[in-house]
Amino acid sequence: MPAVIGTQNHVRGLSSAGQGFHDINRQLENFGPGGFPHPARLMTLGFYIIMAAQFFSALADNVLLIAAIAILRDMQAPSEYAPLLKTSFTISYVVLAAFVGAFADSMPKWRVMFISNGIKLAGCALMFFDVHPLVAYAVVGLGAATYSPAKYGILTEYLPHRLLVVANGWIEGLTVAAIILGVVLGGVLIEPHVAHRLLAFDLPLIDTGIDTTAEMNLAIIGALYLVAALFNLYVPDTGVDHKPLKKNPVFLFHEFFHCLRLLWRDRLGQISLAVTTLFWGAGATLQFIVIDWSKTALGLDLSHASQLQGVVAVGVALGAVLAARLITLRKSVRVIPLGIAMGVVVILMIGVRSTWLAVPMLVLVGGLSGFFVVPMNALLQHRGHILMGAGHSIAVQNFNENLSILVMTTVYSLLVYRQLSINWIIVLFGLFVIGAMWLVQRRFEANQHEYDDVAHLDDDPH
């Protein structure tokens, strides 16, 4: 371990010597707010490492979700258990929200990310050793809850705020690429002929003890978490001062709820927080809606339905990239009506009975969601960083977004348990999204009538 830390410090020293924060600023000042800089120009080596670490960690998370659903089906668990996987995953985000932000701000972000990936790997190992998927996936969620404030918080530490939309576009695009590859890879790995070929492969003179499709999948996922942890060791230190972690839980709860109130009372913070909260709850629910709808309307099995999930993610990636190209921080609030449009398109899914029609429609759903969530995420990070600091603001964001996931996936599980038709669920889902986004739009207009906060957002490239 001392050798690893020594290597990390050496790399950190090289990074800070050649690429300090002001150097990054100077490299980026020549890009206009409406431009779409190539990632090689926007990002330093350290930023590539951050992206790589996020990619492999997100990739493993999404392959693991498909693997866990397959394990539940092999166990002949009730159908409502599948969406409960997402519920168990997000419990830690909500329960530990008061602690993970302070934890992320108490030490360098690379160390937080490394520890978090270790927890995820432990959850994957539990599933390998036959612990119930709902329990094991909850442990993975614990790692994800501690990882997230560091993952997003480092953006506000590493880049000037005027570049947060562009940076978020690339980070979200890469994360969605991991989702696409993750759900597709997860679907491919549970294909019988693919699984049979992989299980037939043996290392010379080594008995791995891997005899089932589930064990093979979990071993591959564990390797992905190890790769992510390796990249974590080389994430650059931004040089931001860290706050010592307070040991009094009462103080931490008080501090967290103070931050929660600050962000919900901020006129721009409450709008961006409401949008991202709705988006992540709806997005998590949509994952399971697509799987069940694909089975009912298109006759697809889990393997092919999971690949259709990847189609939605392709749309999100396209929307994220377009948002990075076209939307500045000051223009970010203009995308709110696209949330209403997304709800309308989701309802139209009930009339689709062909895969050829389903693919472009799901790309459109993803594109609309990616285009409106990336600017809102950047605006929320900007307001949170100003009001309370990166780690605390991301913890507040995670609390709200994952509480939304917790509530919406639990409601979906109850609707499935009550055997409500998938078409009725889609209609109710779409109407909820439309109504919620309309209320957010009205609230924003009322806030602007009171005071024009948008005019004070900085789009100056210099």
N, C-alpha and C positions, 0 to 999 in steps of 0.2 A: 504493500500500500504506500509506503513512503516513496518508492520509486515512481509510482503512478503520479503521486502528487508533485514530485519533482519535475516529471515530464510536463505535467499540466502547467506548472509555474513557468517553465522555460518557454513553452509555446505562448503563454499569456504575455510574457515579457517581450517576445518578438512582435506579437500583435500590437501591444500598446506602444512599442517603440516606433513602429512604422505606420500605424493606422489609428491614431488617437481620434477622439470625438471631433475635434476641430478640423482634422484632416478629412474626415468623412464629410463634414459640412462643406468644405471647399470643393470636394469632388462632386457634390450634388447640386451646388448652387446654380449651375448653368442649365438646369432642366425647368421648363415652364410648367405651371400647374396643370395645363391641359395635355401635356406631353405624355408619352408612354415609353419611358426609358427602358432600354434593354436591360435584363437583370444583371448582365455582366458589368454594366456601367453603374447600376444602382447599388449593387451589393459588393462589399468587400469579402475577402476570404472568410472572415468571421461570420458574415451573414449567410454564406453558403453552408457553413457548418451548422448554424442554427436551423436552416431549412432542412438539411439532411437528417438531423436528429429528430425534428418534428415529423418528417416524412416516414421514417422507419417505425417510430413509436405509433403514429396514427395507422400505418399499414397493419401492424400487428394487432391493434385494437379491433380493426374491422374484420380481419380474417378470423379472429377469435370469436367475434359475434356470430358469424355464420357457423363456425365449428360448434359453438355452444348450442345453437338452435338444432343442429343435426344431432348432437348428443341427447338433447331433450326428446327428440323424435324417436331416436333409438331406444330410449327409456320408456317410450309410449306415455310420456307426461301429458297432462291436459293441454289443449291448444292455447289456453290463456297464459301458460307459463312463458311462452316465447316473448311477448311484450314485457313481461315482468323482469326479463333479463335487463332491459334498459332501466327499469325501475330500480333494481338492485344496484346497478352500476352508478346511478346518480344520487343514491342516498348520501354517500360521503360528501358530495358537493354541497348538499344542503345542511347536513348535521355539523360538518366541520368548517363551514364557511367562516366562522369567527376566528379560526386558527390558521388556515392555510395561507391567507394573505400576509399575516404577520410572520409566518414561517418563511414565505418566499422573500420577504424584505429583510430577513435577519441574516442572510448569507448570500454569497455570489449565486447568480441564477444557474450557472452550470452545475453547481453542487446540488441544488434543489432538484434539477431535472434528472441527475444521475441517481439520486436516492429514490425518486419517484418511479423511474424505470425499473429499479430493483424490486419495488413493491409490486409492480405489474407482473414482473417475471415470477414472483412468488405466487400470485394468484393463478397464473397459467400453470405452474407446477402443481398447485392444489387440485386443479381440474384433471391434470394428468394422473394423479394418484386417487382418482375416483371420488373426490369431494363433490357434492352436488353443484351443478353449474351455477345455480342462483347464488350460492354462497361464495364460490370461487370468483365469479364475475364481480361480486361486491368488493372483494379484495383488490381486483384490478381497478375498479372504480375509485378505491381509496388512493391508489397510485396516480390515477388520472386527475383526481381532485387536487393533489399537491403539485402535480406537474403544470397544470393550466396557468396559475398566476405567474409562474416563472416563464412559461412559453410566450405569453402575450406581454408580460411586464417588461421583458428584455427589449421589445420593440421600442417602447417609449424611452428606455434608457439609451438605446443604441443609435436612434435616429431623431432628427428634429421633427416636431409635430406636423409640419406642413407636408412631410413625406409619408405620413401614416396611412393615407388612403392607398397610395401606390404600394407601400410595403405590405399592407394587409391584403391587397389584391394578389400579390405574388405568394404570400404565406397561405392565404385561404385557397388559392388555386392549387398550390402544392399539396395542401391538406386534402382537398377534394380529389386530387389525383391519387392520393393514398387510399381514399375511400373507394374510388373506382377500382383500382387495382386490388384492394383488399376484398371487396365483395365478389369481384370476378374470380380472384385467386381462391377465396374461400369456397365458391361454388365449384370451381374446377377440381379442387382437392377432394371434394366429397363425391365426385363422379366415380362410379364403381370401377370402370376400366383404368382410370388414372390412378386411383388409390391402389388397385391391384398391382400395377406396374411399379409404383413406388415402394410398396411393401415387399415386392420380390427382390428389390435391390438390397444387397448385403455388403457391409464393409468387410474386407479380408481380415480374418483372425479376430474379429470383434463381434460379439453378440450384443446388439443394442437392446434387446428385450422389447422392441416395438413390434407388436403383432396385430394391431387393429388400426382401422382408418382414423379413429379419434386420437389414438396415441401418436400416430404419424403427424397428423395436423398440429397437435399441441407441441411436438418437438420442433417443427418448422417455425411455429409462432414464437417459441422460446428463443430460437436463434435470431429472429428479427428483433426481439427486445434487447438481446445482447449487442447487436449491431448499433441500435439506437443509443444504448448506454455508452458504447465506445465513442460515438460522436459527441455525447454529452461532455466527455472529459476534455474536449478541445473547443467547447463554446467559449468565446472570449469574455474576459472580465471587463465590464464597462467602466469600472472605476467609481461607480456611484456608492456613496456612503450607505452602510447598512445599519438598521436599527436593531439593537439587542432584543432578542425574543423575550417578551414578558412572560413570567411563569404563573402569574395570577390569572386564572381563567375568568374571574369576574371582570377584571380589567379588559381582557381581550374581547369578551362579549360586549362590554360597554363601548369599546373603541369601534368594534365592527358595526354595531347598530347606529353609532354616531355617523360612520361613513355611509351606511345604508340610507339614513335620513338625508344626508348631504346630497347624495346623487339623485334621489327621488324628488328633492325640492328644487334642484337646479333645472331651469327651464329647458335647456337643451339636453341635459343629462337624462331627465325623465322621459323625453321623447325617444332618444336613442336606446335607452334601457328597455322601454316598453316594446320597441320593435324587435330588438335582438332576443328579448325574453320570449316573445311570441314565436319568432322564427325557429329557435332551437327546440321549443316544445312541439311545434308543428312538424319540424323536420324529423325529429325522432319518431313521432307517431306515423309519419308518412312512410318511413322505412317498412313498418309492419303492414300498413295499408297496401303498399305496392305488392308485398309478398302474397297477402291473402287475396287481393284483387286479381293478381296474375293467375293464381290457381283457379279462381271462380270464372273469370271472364275470358282468360286466354288458355286455360288448361295446362299451365306450366308447373313443373315440379320445383322443389326448393333450389336446386342447382341453377336452373335457368331463370327463376324468379330473382335470385340474388344478383345475377348478371344484369337483369333489367333494372335493379336498383342502381347499378353502375351508370345506366343511361341518365338517370336523374342527376347523378353526380357530374357527368359530363356537362350537362346544362349549367350546373352551379359553377363549374370551372370557367365556362365561357362567359357567364354573367359576371364573375369576379374579375376576369381579365378586362372585359369591356368597362366595368366600373373604374378600374385602375386607370384606364386610358381617358375616360370622358368626365369623371366626376371628381371635383376638388372638394376640400373640406367645407368650403362655404356653400357648395351646391349639394351637399350630402342630403339635406332634408327634402330635396325635390323628389327623391325616389320613393317616398312613402306610398303614393298611390299604386305603385307596382305590387305592393302586398295585397291590395284589393283585387288586382288583376289575377294574381296567382290563385286566390281563392276561387275565382270564377272558372279558371282553366281546370282546377282540380275537380270541380263538380262535373265538367264536361266528360271526365273519364268514364262515367257510368254508361255512356253511349258507345264506347269503344269495344269492339270484339275482335280486332285484328292486331297482331303484333306490329304490322307495318304502320298502322295508325298510332299505336301506343308509343312507339319509340319517339317520333317527333313531338308528341304531346308531352311526354315526360321530360324531354330535353327542354321544352318551353317552360315547364313548371320549374325545373332546376335553374334555367337561365334567369327567370324573373326573380327567384329567391336570391340567387348569387349577386345579381345586380343591385338589389336594394339592401342586402345585409352587410356587404363589405363597407360601403360608406358609413352606414350607421355604426358599425363596429369601430371604425376609425374615429368617428366623432365621440363615441362613448369613451374610448381610451384617452382621447385628448382631454375631455372634461374631467375624467377620473384622475388623470395624472396631475392636473392643475389643482384639484380639490383635495386630494388625499395621498397621492403616491401610487406607483404602478401596481405593486403587489396587492395593496388593500382594495384598489378600485377593481382589479380583475376578480378578486375574491367576492366582492359585492355583485359583480356581473355574473359570476358563476352561480352564486346563490340563487339569484332570480331566474336565470336561464334554466338551471337544473331543477329548481322547484317546479317550473313550468313543464319540463320533461317528466318529472315525477308524477305530477297531477294528470297530464294529458295521456301518458302511456297507461297509467292506472285506470283512468276512465275508459280507454280503449279496451283494456283487458276485461273490464266489467261488461262492456257492450258485447264483446265476443262471448263472454261467459253466458250472457243472456240470449245468445244466438240471434242477435240482430243482423239483418242482411248487410253484406259489405257495401252494397249500393247506398243503403240508408246511412251507414256510417260515413261514407264519402260525402254525401250531401250535407250532413250535420257538420262534418269537419270543414268543408268549404264555406258554409254559411258562418261558422264561428270565426274563421280567418277574415272573411269580408267585414263582418261586424266589428271585430276588434281593431282592424286597421282603419276603418272609417272613424272610430272613436279616437284613435291616436291622431289622425289627421285633423279632426276638429279641435283637439287639445292643443296641437301645435299652432293652429291658426289663432286660437284664443291667447296663447302665450305671446305670439308675435304682435298681436294687437296691443298687448300690454307694454311690451318692450322688444325692440328689434335686436335680439342677441346674434342673429345670423350675420349681421353686418360687421360684427367685431371678430369673426373668425378669420384667421390669417391665411391667405392664399399667396402671399408674396414669396416668390421663389428665392429672393435674396434676403 
